[in-house]
Amino acid sequence: MTDLAITLTDTGSLLQRLRSDFHAAMETLTGDDFTLYITPLQFQLQGKNLAILAPNDFVYDCLKEKYTDAIEAHFRSLIASGKIASYQFGIGSVTEETPIPQTYHAATNSSSLRSQTTIKDDPIDSRVNPLFNFQTFVAGKSNQLARAAAEQVSQNPGAYNPLLIYGGVGLGKTHLMHAVGNALIEQNPNARVLYQSSEGFVGQMVKAIQMNAIDAFKTRYRSLSALLIDDIQFFAGKERSQEEFFHTFNILFDSGQQIILTCDRYPKEIQGLEERLKSRFGWGLAMGVEPPDLETRVAILMSKAEQAEVYLPHDVAFFIAKHVHSNVRELEGALKRLIANAHFTGGELNIAFAKESLKDLIAVYAKLVSIDNIQATVAEYYKIKVSDLLSKRRSRIITRPRQMAMLLAKQLTSQSLPDIGRAFGGRDHTTVLHAVRLMLDLSTKDTIIKEDYDTLMRILSA
Amino acid sequence: MIEQLTLNMPQASSHRFAHFVPEGNFELLHVLQHLHQGIVDKGVYLWGEKGLGKTHLLQSCCHHAIEQGLTAIYLTPAASHACLQVMSHVDLVAIDDLDDLLGSMAWEKALYQLYNQLAPHQFMVVSGRRALSDMAFLLPDLRSRIQSLVAYPLKPLSDQAKRQALVAEAERRGLQLSGSVLDYLFVRHDRSLSYQMHVLNRLDKASLVAQRRLTVPFIKSVLAD
């Protein structure tokens, strides 16, 4: 490496120039292609050997499929002019640990580069979210057993192996799993803990197979001290991944390493999951988490508000918790909306403010009203038939409701006046215009009509 | 697959926050304009019927981010879900028409993973025609994640505000809309703003071709075609 190395400053400026020349050569690409495929490419230079690294398979494949000719032409011209000796196009990221082999050729085969740059054995990125810990987890009746088990595992790895946490979405399974991971890392910063979604596991395995790097993949997973796999239900139907996971599971289990899994239901109920895996998942402890009860929801809201450094009165938390009960994420969404509203208006967080801010979220009222709906509501209100509204009858008892319905159709829908006229028995748009003007005028003079209008508007908007 | 990525929407569209008439949507506009200043985390879900300005707002978010030196991308379900795999360097991902991508397991999973991988500096703005409670997700995991975004229904504009928006857009194009022209457009045609903007686009081209001012007879002749 040292033979061919040039000084860092020279390398930096040369790299910069190579990069900007390349960008200039590719600037004819449309905006999205340039942003998506060219911008994320990284350059690495060793001596006069250049590596162009795509961050992932997708970018690599898209570029190869679409722009091979342009890329080759550009770099061949650099070789011809003596600026570089060779180039290599592959997948990976620039790291000090991954020097470019000095035997590169100006070619498109990049298998050697791939195997070196995409899967690294050491050090490991745990992917554990530091924000999810036991302190920020609000326990209640619905989840206290799962929390106790998770704490046990974090203090005494292997106590329950595997620990399986199952339950519906947004109930805190992932939070507990990360909390264990954080606790393990805190106790031993060198612990090889890895959090991975089952989809991520499958994706990495597929890439490893494509790159002929399955051994590195196996080594990486089998060298862990704790493996946290989220949402194992997504393994269903993926036989090859299940097989690989089965072997990884066995090796980790046999060597006493901790395995923690989450699932959206009890694993026995998952269709498309091999029986041998289901039985292994039952070897340790399976804990369910239930939707939080009212008191827990209130406590969760208070905790989230505290994290956001917002004072949330207890009665407001109670109000939100009473109306939003499906899962914690929805609860969180409602609280965020309330905080954003308070931030915007400077309003005080009280019940009235919460009712106003969250009315659309809670009532989900904002569906656009259709003309049919208006006709049915108006007819029912005035105790006449919808067919009367559409008929040619001109008696006052029918025309007033008809005119009222036309006014409401104008105000509550975006239909054109001719369309509204057509919906009322094929009337002309001037009839609709007349009705709108007349009823607006009458509603300022006649209290009964005003009351009818207000009531109907309330019914239709509620 | 790759052709569908070249939408060029942020570059090609002229949608900007400055051109959006907020009326009852001031708070939403404020939140979207300050996304990267920590008012919300993860992002926003905005919903409402066609023609209320969802696309306008999403593309405005992208322009706004790009003007701040950030990276942003606007996607519709017409693009490939594989695009979401390369968003690690994008600060803002705007996804229009959530309704149309639900039902595709590949899209739902891609969106689910995108949410899971959002870094603290990354945001997503998603739009749909209905409230989340009325939408059918194949993945409950995705539903609950989108539910954690701050949700805003887009409130419809009054006719008065729509007229203002149309006049302002016409002025940007160097066109003048008289009161009688506005009356004609809003009385005789669909009053949704998206339709009116579409009509304005047609009239703009037609008036250029015919070298005519926008008068009611001229508009009638154009729209009769």
Interface residues (C-beta under 8 A of the other chain):
Chain A: T30 G31 D32 D33 T35 L36 Y37 T39 P40 P55 N56 F58 V59 C62 E65 K66 G168 V169 G170 S197 E199 G200 D231 F234 D264 S326 N327 R329 E330 E332 G333 K336 R337 A340 N341 H343 F344 T345 D360 L361 V364 A366 K367 L368 S414 Q415 S416 L417 P418 D419 H429 L433
Chain B: I2 L5 T6 L7 N8 P10 Q11 F26 E27 H30 V31 I39 V40 D41 G48 E49 G51 T71 I73 A82 C83 Q85 V86 S88 H89 V90 K109 Q113 N116 R130 A131 S133 D134 P140 D141 R143 S144 R145 Q147 S148 L149 V150 A151 Y152 P153 K155 P156 V187 R188 H189 D190 R191 S192 Y195
